[in-house]
Amino acid sequence: MTIDRIEADYLIETSFPPEAAAESMAGEQSSGTFLAIPGETPELKARAAARVERLEVLGDAAAPSLPGSGSPRSASEPRRVTANVTLSWPVSNLGPSLPNLVATVAGNLFELKQFSGLRLLDIRMPAAFADAYQGPQFGIDGTRRLAGVEGAPILGTIIKPSVGFGPEETAALVERLALAGIDFIKDDELQSDGPHCPFDERARAVMAVINDVAQRTGKKAMFAFNLTGNLDQMKHRHDLVQSLGGTCIMAGLNSVGLVGMIELRRHSALPIHAHRNGWGYLSRHPMLGWSYIAWQKIWRLAGADHMHVNGLRNKFAESDDSVIASAQACLTPMFPAKPCIVMPVFSSGQTARQAPDTYRRLRSLDLIYLAGGGIMAHPGGPAGGLASIRESWEAAIANVPLEVYSRDHTALAQALETFPS
């Protein structure tokens, strides 16, 4: 990639000649349209047009993956193929602007009739973007410092039930978890500022017990308060959490939007726990939407410190290979001078059982490992659940099978009996 061009990789499916289909992508997302127009001179094209940098036909597709696609008028039985395509744009078309980058690499492409499938696989940005955006403020090192955890995963849970508790019930559960020595707790993404559990009241009640337990035990749990809302609300909620001694905030990326995230980062003095709820509608179909590899780069540069990546053997539709690739992407530097490395967050149906495979495949301890039911539903209660998760990671790091380690670790033994493999 040259220093003044943006590149994006795509997987396409089309019944049109793939070269012509790729050129239609480049024209649609730069200086062209469906017809030649006055003013699009050779000089303008040389300056502003997108280029097809690579085209690799992969094979035939038996049937269209998505409805609504067209076929060449001249072909009675057109050949439908899949292909990898790389496009590039001069950064001078848009400047180093993340909102306009998204419009450029993922604007009208998904609607073009030439395609019965189109998926954005990756993005590469010039260093001008690193200069224009702050990126993560805390990342891995800052999060570890605030959580007081070194040389091990940050272990945590989610408030469950997700909604229904009021401020005092939430605080009572947080106190039990904090006394058990938990590293990290987060609001569920469904809980922000409902009338049954107003944000301000919940924050005051929760931080009162966190601060009290910290004074008594010397360990202060990190709590990610879900401040998702409009920008003024998020700024107020951030300031309240900070004034109460809180050490983390959380926002739903697809809810607050890219500009909301950029502005929250500019305001924030706390780590931002970025939740990807809604990710499935961008990714579930293999021939539509975004890959996480591309999507997470936008949010890391915008300022996220933690990014959800799902978990192994999760309750959703994502494969383990995809989860690990997503986590590895979060730990891969984006720019030489600004790595923007963030903490991957493993969640969704996690128990003590997934720790060994998570460690074996990721080969890193730089992660947040969240177990909701895996802690709350443990027969020993939240304290037993947390102990089982901690013991499972001890076994994973020591390369000892869980069944062996559980022989003299009761909480882990109970978890293996309780949670299916």
Buried (B, 14 or more C-beta within 10 A) or exposed (E): EEEEBBBBBBBBBBBBBBEEBBBBBBBBBBBBEEEEEEEBEEEEBEEBBBBBBBBEEEEEBEEBBBEEBBBBEEEEEBEBBBBBBBBBBBBEBBEBBBBEBBEBBBEEBBEBEBBBBBBBBBBBBBBBBBEEBBBBBBBBEBBBEBBBBEEBBBBBBBBBEEBBBBBBBBBBBBBBBBBBBBBBBBBBBBBBBEEEBBBBBBBBBBBBBBBEBBEEEEBBBBBBBBBBBEBEBBBBBBBBBBEBEBBBBBBBBBBBBBEBBBBBBEEBEBBBBBBBBEBEEBBEEEBBBBBBBBBBBBBBBBBBBBBBBBBBBBEEEBEBEBBBBBBBBBBBEBBEEBBBBBBBBBBBBBBBBBBBBBBEBBEBBBBBBBBBBBBBBBEBBBBBBBBBBBBBBBBBBEEEEBEEBBEEBBBBBBBBEBBEE
